[in-house]
Amino acid sequence: MRERLTHAIEGLPERERMVMTLYYYEETTMREIGLILGIVESRASQIHASAVLHLRARLSKPKTNEEPRQDGDHRSLKGSA
């Protein structure tokens, strides 16, 4: 499960990934995240909520050999590109 979560986090858009990393790994508050990213605290919270929804959606799907990429391209993790 940890590997799936790590993979799902890596697949998030950069800003969502940054908020998740700062909040959960660096134990940064939403206010501090806002200051770091140059946004207001409420926007940091919105980005966090969006990231959580994206992660829930990805993790609720059955594990497959094919994962959607950010650019919309679908390539098999086992086969060639």
RAHU-V609036 format. One line per field, one symbol per residue. ss: DSSP state (H for helix, E for strand, - for the rest). psi: psi as a letter, one per 20 degrees, with the letter a starting at -180 (. if undefined). burial: # if it has 9 or more other ideal C-beta (glycine too) atoms within 8 Angstrom, else .. A space follows every 10 residues. Layout:
ss: ???
psi: ???
burial: ???
//
This chain:
ss: -HHHHHHHHH ---HHHHHHH HHHHH----H HHHHHHH--- HHHHHHHHHH HHHHHHHHHH -----EEE-- ---EEE---- -
psi: ghgggggggh iqqggggggg ggghhilqrh ghggggikrq ghhghggggg ggggggghii qqprippqrh jiqoqqhgar .
burial: ...##.###. ##...##### ###......# .###..#... #.###.##.# #..##..##. ........#. .......... .
//
